[in-house]
Amino acid sequence: MEQAISLKEIFLILRKRLTLIVLVTFAATLLSFFVNYFYLTPTYQASTQLLVSQTRSDEPRFDYNEIQTNLELINTYSVIIKSPVILEKVKEDLNLDESMESLNSMITVSSENESQVIRLSVENSNFEQATAIANKVGEVFQAEVKNIMNIDNVSVLSEAQQDSNPVPVSPRRTLNIAIAFIVGLMAGVGLTFILEYFDNTIKSENEIETLLKVPVLGLVSNVSKKSISEDKIDRPTASVVKESGNVI
């Protein structure tokens, strides 16, 4: 049966290889920093909101059936927004070089908490371009849906706004670096215990007694280089004194 390791022994093992743990953790964190800030391209998001409203604005009352119809139409509108009919017009108006597949992949359409509000989001490495595409898609869809569905119940609730200091949605640099720090720390601790497991050297008299089942009679202490040097310096002096004594 293997001997259990106490908390004190675990602490001593970690302290003995503390330098290794720090180096591994630092290397992982530094690597993550360089990858996130110098290798990965930041992606920005711009969003506009569209409102699917009632068709008769002159009637203030709410028609529950009409609201339900509008909610059901949102799924249809989500497909139309990303259709070639809309995107081709957007490409033409903005003079975009992206392919239809690339432009389609930038756009995400969702319902705001199952309401009559549609959120149209665009992700791009250029925030200004993402804003322009989001607003243009909403504008083109609002104009074209009248001809496609023969209905006029879509209005722009809010447009995407320019920001002088936009925050990228990816990569999440701070989170990634924090994760790299934790992973590096865990890797350093794990490597420490692996090295300790494969280390077969005897480190104390207690291990000798445990392995060989014999008592320890004596220990040989470590002698520092300084003590050895001082001993070498003292020996000639002693010889001179002895020789002088013989002459006298």
C-alpha positions in Angstrom: 0.0 0.0 0.0 1.4 3.4 -1.0 2.0 5.9 1.8 -0.5 8.8 1.8 0.9 12.3 1.2 0.2 14.8 3.9 -0.7 18.4 3.3 2.7 19.5 4.6 4.4 17.2 2.1 2.3 18.7 -0.7 3.3 22.2 0.4 7.0 21.2 0.4 6.8 19.7 -3.0 5.1 22.9 -4.4 7.6 25.1 -2.7 10.6 23.1 -4.0 9.4 23.5 -7.6 7.9 27.0 -7.2 10.2 28.4 -9.9 8.9 25.9 -12.4 5.3 26.7 -11.6 5.9 30.4 -11.9 7.7 30.0 -15.2 5.0 27.8 -16.8 2.2 30.1 -15.6 4.1 33.2 -16.9 4.8 31.6 -20.2 1.2 30.6 -20.8 -0.1 34.1 -19.8 2.5 35.8 -22.0 1.7 33.6 -25.0 -2.0 34.3 -24.6 -1.3 38.0 -24.4 0.7 38.0 -27.6 -1.9 35.8 -29.5 -4.8 38.0 -28.4 -3.3 41.4 -29.1 -1.0 40.7 -32.0 -2.3 37.6 -33.8 -6.1 37.5 -33.6 -8.1 40.0 -35.6 -10.7 41.8 -33.4 -14.3 41.6 -34.5 -16.8 44.3 -33.9 -20.6 44.2 -33.8 -23.2 46.8 -34.9 -26.9 46.3 -34.4 -30.1 47.9 -35.6 -33.6 47.3 -34.4 -36.7 46.9 -36.6 -40.3 47.0 -35.3 -43.0 44.8 -36.8 -46.0 47.0 -36.0 -49.7 47.1 -36.8 -50.7 48.1 -40.3 -53.3 50.6 -39.3 -51.7 53.4 -37.3 -54.9 55.4 -37.2 -56.5 52.8 -34.8 -55.2 53.1 -31.3 -56.6 49.8 -30.1 -54.6 46.7 -29.9 -55.7 43.7 -32.0 -54.4 40.5 -30.3 -54.8 38.4 -33.5 -52.8 41.0 -35.5 -50.0 41.0 -32.9 -49.8 37.2 -33.0 -49.7 37.4 -36.8 -46.8 39.9 -36.6 -44.9 37.6 -34.2 -45.3 34.7 -36.6 -44.1 36.9 -39.5 -40.8 37.6 -37.7 -39.5 34.1 -38.6 -40.4 34.8 -42.3 -38.8 38.2 -42.1 -35.6 36.7 -40.6 -35.2 34.6 -43.7 -36.0 37.5 -46.1 -33.5 39.8 -44.5 -30.6 37.3 -45.3 -32.0 36.5 -48.8 -30.1 37.4 -52.0 -32.9 39.9 -52.9 -31.9 42.1 -49.9 -28.1 41.3 -49.8 -27.6 42.0 -53.5 -29.1 45.4 -53.1 -26.9 46.1 -50.0 -23.8 45.0 -51.9 -24.6 47.3 -54.8 -25.4 50.4 -52.6 -22.3 50.0 -50.4 -19.9 48.8 -53.2 -18.9 45.8 -51.1 -16.3 43.3 -52.3 -17.5 40.5 -50.0 -19.2 37.4 -51.6 -22.8 36.6 -50.8 -21.8 33.8 -48.5 -19.4 36.1 -46.6 -22.0 38.8 -46.3 -24.6 36.3 -45.1 -22.4 34.9 -42.4 -21.8 38.4 -41.0 -25.5 39.0 -40.3 -27.5 37.6 -37.4 -31.2 38.1 -37.0 -33.1 37.5 -33.8 -36.2 38.4 -32.0 -35.9 40.6 -28.8 -37.4 38.4 -26.1 -40.2 37.1 -28.4 -41.4 40.6 -29.0 -42.3 42.4 -32.2 -38.8 43.9 -32.3 -36.2 42.3 -34.6 -32.5 42.8 -33.8 -30.3 42.8 -36.8 -26.6 42.4 -35.9 -23.6 42.6 -38.2 -20.1 41.4 -37.2 -17.0 42.7 -39.1 -13.4 43.5 -38.4 -14.2 47.1 -39.4 -16.6 48.7 -37.0 -17.6 51.5 -39.5 -18.3 49.0 -42.2 -20.4 46.8 -39.7 -22.4 49.9 -38.8 -23.0 50.8 -42.5 -24.1 47.3 -43.4 -26.5 47.0 -40.5 -28.2 50.2 -41.3 -28.3 49.5 -45.0 -29.8 46.0 -44.6 -32.5 47.5 -42.3 -33.2 50.3 -44.8 -33.3 47.9 -47.9 -35.5 45.4 -46.0 -38.0 48.0 -45.0 -38.3 49.2 -48.6 -38.4 45.8 -50.2 -40.7 44.0 -47.8 -43.6 46.1 -49.2 -43.1 44.6 -52.6 -42.3 41.1 -51.4 -45.1 40.6 -48.8 -47.5 43.3 -50.0 -47.6 44.6 -46.4 -46.2 47.8 -44.8 -45.7 47.0 -41.1 -42.0 47.3 -40.7 -40.2 50.4 -39.3 -36.7 51.2 -38.1 -36.8 51.4 -34.3 -33.2 52.3 -33.8 -30.2 52.6 -36.1 -26.6 51.4 -35.5 -24.5 54.3 -34.2 -20.9 55.0 -34.8 -18.5 54.9 -31.9 -15.1 56.5 -31.7 -13.8 53.8 -29.3 -15.7 50.6 -30.1 -15.2 47.5 -28.0 -14.6 44.2 -30.0 -16.9 41.4 -29.2 -14.1 38.9 -30.0 -11.6 37.9 -29.0 -12.4 38.6 -25.3 -8.9 39.4 -24.4 -9.1 39.8 -20.7 -11.1 36.6 -20.3 -8.7 34.7 -22.6 -5.7 35.9 -20.7 -7.3 35.0 -17.3 -8.1 31.5 -18.6 -4.5 31.1 -19.9 -3.2 32.1 -16.4 -5.3 29.5 -14.7 -4.5 26.8 -17.3 -0.8 27.7 -16.9 -1.0 27.5 -13.1 -2.7 24.1 -13.3 -0.2 22.8 -15.9 2.7 24.0 -13.7 1.3 22.2 -10.6 0.5 19.1 -12.6 4.0 19.0 -14.0 5.4 19.4 -10.6 3.7 16.4 -9.2 4.6 14.3 -12.3 8.3 15.2 -11.9 8.0 14.3 -8.2 6.3 11.0 -9.0 9.1 9.9 -11.3 11.9 11.2 -9.0 13.3 8.1 -7.3 16.1 9.8 -5.3 16.1 9.4 -1.5 15.7 12.8 0.1 15.6 12.1 3.9 16.6 9.6 6.5 13.0 8.8 7.1 12.7 7.5 3.5 15.7 5.2 4.1 14.1 3.8 7.2 10.9 3.3 5.4 12.4 1.6 2.3 15.2 -0.5 3.9 13.6 -1.2 7.3 16.8 -0.3 9.1 17.7 2.4 11.5 19.9 5.3 10.5 23.1 5.4 12.5 24.6 8.7 11.2 24.4 11.5 8.7 27.0 13.1 6.6 26.5 16.8 6.6 27.0 19.0 3.5 30.3 20.9 3.5 30.3 24.2 1.8 33.0 25.3 -0.7 33.8 28.2 1.6 34.7 25.8 4.4 36.9 23.8 2.1 38.7 26.9 0.9 39.3 28.1 4.4 40.6 24.7 5.4 43.1 24.7 2.5 44.3 28.2 3.5 44.8 27.2 7.2 46.8 24.0 6.4 50.1 25.7 5.1 50.1 28.0 8.1 49.9 25.1 10.5 52.8 23.4 8.7 55.0 26.5 9.0 54.3 26.7 12.7 55.2 23.0 13.2 58.4 23.4 11.2 59.4 26.4 13.1 58.9 24.6 16.3 61.3 21.8 15.2 64.0 24.3 14.3 63.8 25.9 17.6 
